[in-house]
Amino acid sequence: MPPKKQQNAGGGGKAKARRPRSYGERDSEEYKEKRERNNVAVKKSREKSRQKSKETQEKVSGLRAENKLLEDRVEVLQQELNVLKDLFMAHSGTASTAPATANLETVNKDHGYTASTPPSS
């Protein structure tokens, strides 16, 4: 089997003059109609691509906002965990080596929690 010829991806070879395909000369009605249909198809395709890109960007923005909220929630829960660990250690009679940075009431107050409204999950 003879080796296949490699085609240049970026040109570099001799440029051939493009001619209208088998549907006639550039002045023919058939050619003009096919060009018009192609132009409409290209516009439609590009608009669809722009719309998809816009939707993707909106989704990325929404996910980033959600991620920020979740990171904030993790921080609050981490603070609450530290407070509860310190309370447990104090109650069990062994003091924690790291004192609580904030007490549970302060953490709850900072995030709008009260004794009657438990934190939402």
C-alpha positions in Angstrom: 0.0 0.0 0.0 1.6 3.4 -1.0 2.1 5.9 1.8 -0.6 8.6 2.1 0.2 12.1 1.2 0.1 14.6 4.1 -2.0 17.7 3.6 -0.8 21.0 4.8 -2.9 22.4 7.6 -1.9 26.0 7.2 -1.3 26.2 3.5 2.1 26.9 2.1 1.3 25.2 -1.2 0.1 26.8 -4.4 -3.3 28.4 -4.0 -5.9 27.3 -6.4 -8.4 29.7 -7.8 -11.8 28.8 -6.3 -14.6 28.4 -8.8 -18.3 27.9 -8.1 -19.2 24.3 -7.7 -21.4 22.4 -10.1 -24.4 24.8 -9.6 -23.4 27.3 -12.2 -21.7 30.6 -12.4 -21.7 33.3 -9.7 -24.3 35.3 -11.6 -26.9 32.5 -11.7 -30.0 32.5 -9.6 -29.2 29.0 -8.3 -25.8 30.2 -7.0 -27.3 33.3 -5.4 -30.0 31.2 -3.7 -27.5 28.7 -2.3 -25.3 31.5 -1.0 -28.2 33.2 0.6 -29.3 29.9 2.3 -25.7 29.4 3.4 -25.4 32.9 4.8 -28.7 32.4 6.8 -27.3 29.0 8.1 -24.0 30.6 9.2 -25.8 33.5 11.0 -28.1 31.0 12.8 -25.1 28.8 13.8 -23.1 31.8 15.1 -26.1 33.1 17.1 -26.6 29.6 18.6 -22.9 29.5 19.5 -23.2 33.0 21.1 -26.3 32.0 23.1 -24.6 28.8 24.3 -21.5 30.7 25.4 -23.7 33.3 27.2 -25.6 30.5 29.0 -22.4 28.9 30.1 -21.0 32.1 31.5 -24.3 32.6 33.4 -24.0 29.1 34.8 -20.4 29.7 35.8 -21.4 32.9 37.6 -24.2 31.2 39.4 -22.0 28.3 40.5 -19.3 30.7 41.7 -21.9 32.5 43.8 -23.2 29.2 45.2 -19.6 28.1 45.9 -18.9 31.3 47.9 -22.1 30.8 50.0 -21.0 27.2 50.7 -17.5 28.3 51.6 -19.0 30.8 54.1 -21.2 28.1 55.5 -18.2 25.8 56.0 -16.4 28.6 57.8 -19.4 29.1 60.2 -19.7 25.4 60.8 -15.9 25.1 61.5 -16.2 27.9 64.1 -19.2 26.2 65.7 -17.3 22.9 65.7 -14.3 24.5 67.4 -16.5 26.1 70.1 -18.3 22.8 70.7 -15.0 21.0 71.0 -13.8 23.5 73.5 -17.1 23.2 75.5 -16.8 19.4 75.4 -13.2 19.5 76.6 -14.0 21.9 79.3 -17.0 19.8 80.5 -15.0 16.6 80.4 -12.3 18.1 82.6 -9.5 18.3 80.1 -8.8 21.7 78.7 -8.2 22.1 75.0 -4.7 23.3 74.0 -6.3 25.9 71.7 -8.8 28.2 73.3 -12.0 29.0 71.5 -11.7 32.0 69.2 -15.4 32.8 69.8 -18.1 31.3 72.0 -21.2 29.6 70.5 -23.4 32.6 71.4 -21.2 35.0 69.5 -21.0 32.7 66.4 -24.8 32.2 66.4 -25.4 35.9 66.9 -23.1 36.9 64.1 -25.0 34.6 61.7 -28.5 35.5 62.8 -29.3 32.4 64.9 -31.2 32.6 68.1 -32.1 30.0 70.7 -35.6 29.7 69.1 -34.3 29.5 65.4 -31.8 26.7 64.8 -29.4 27.1 61.9 -30.8 26.0 58.6 -28.9 23.2 56.7 
